[in-house]
Amino acid sequence: MSDRPSPAPAPTKPYRLACDVHTHTLASRHAYSTLAENVQAAADAGLELLGSADHFGSMINPAGDLRSVQHLINCEIWPRSWHGVTLLRACEADIMDLAGHLYGWDNPITLGITGKKLSAPTTLKDYVFSRLDYVVASIHNNDPMLGAPIAATTQMYVNALEDPKVLILGHTGRAGVPFDVDEVLTVAKEKGKLIEINEHSLEGRHAGASHNHCLRIAERCAEMGVMVSTSTDAHLCNAIGQYRRVRELLEDFHFPEELIATRDAKTFLAVAKRAIGFAM
């Protein structure tokens, strides 16, 4: 038997996270950077793909006015490639109630932003969603869900996943709404949709309250084979693509890299095509 010491284990290869698919611009009002600044920051960070997903909810549009969300309606003018970064058009839509309705579902509209009559009546939600590549569905005001039975909150998330434009459930670990994680993840897996691992949920005032919830959800995704998306939820351009806490969480239990949809642009786009039919 050789007396030579055993070789040291090879260092763990860092996770490749080349997409940031939930970020905000000035249009979200409590964010501080322009779209151009975010794209440049993504390029500087070596990202392949950026998803700009400004808020679509009552925090920026309490009156449900179409003119207040013009930034989402006109996003078709964005280039698909900018500074070498693939740019996708999205929004972060509020889950409004226990039925899983998304913001704008009950706002009928008949006029466009110029006041011209639309060819057919629609809702604010459908009008905006028709312009977008995908939607992140999140809870920001959890008052309607507080104290509700787990069965009801679980069905709420399931119903949100049923929306044909929703690709990602956003920051479920810090929403403050308990739900049956396994049941929601089962539906997400069946539909090929994504559970978000959110950097912003692991920092600052959110860190202590939500870290364990986020970790538990990520662990169950790994155990059940459910794909996740990573995002910074950046509200300032210097946060784009900065994944220190997300990396630490994923590395803590060796999350399977093949379950990370945002590891590169090709993978994310393939997932979006399968799940919601989006193709560039």
Salt bridges, closest charged atoms under 4 A:
GLU48 OE2 - ARG16 NH2 2.22
ASP54 OD1 - HIS24 ND1 3.91
GLU92 OE1 - HIS22 NE2 2.99
GLU92 OE1 - HIS24 NE2 3.22
GLU92 OE1 - HIS55 ND1 3.30
GLU92 OE2 - HIS140 NE2 3.34
GLU92 OE2 - HIS171 NE2 3.04
ASP94 OD1 - HIS140 ND1 2.70
ASP97 OD2 - HIS101 ND1 2.98
ASP126 OD1 - LYS125 NZ 3.14
ASP133 OD2 - ARG80 NH1 2.69
GLU162 OE1 - LYS191 NZ 3.20
ASP163 OD2 - LYS125 NZ 2.88
ASP182 OD2 - ARG220 NH2 2.83
GLU196 OE2 - HIS22 ND1 2.65
GLU199 OE2 - ARG245 NH1 3.25
GLU203 OE2 - HIS200 ND1 2.78
GLU203 OE1 - ARG245 NH1 3.47
GLU223 OE1 - ARG220 NH1 2.38
ASP233 OD1 - HIS22 NE2 3.07
ASP233 OD1 - HIS24 NE2 3.01
ASP233 OD2 - ARG174 NH2 2.60
ASP233 OD1 - HIS235 ND1 3.86
GLU248 OE2 - ARG244 NH1 3.22
ASP264 OD2 - ARG16 NH1 3.93
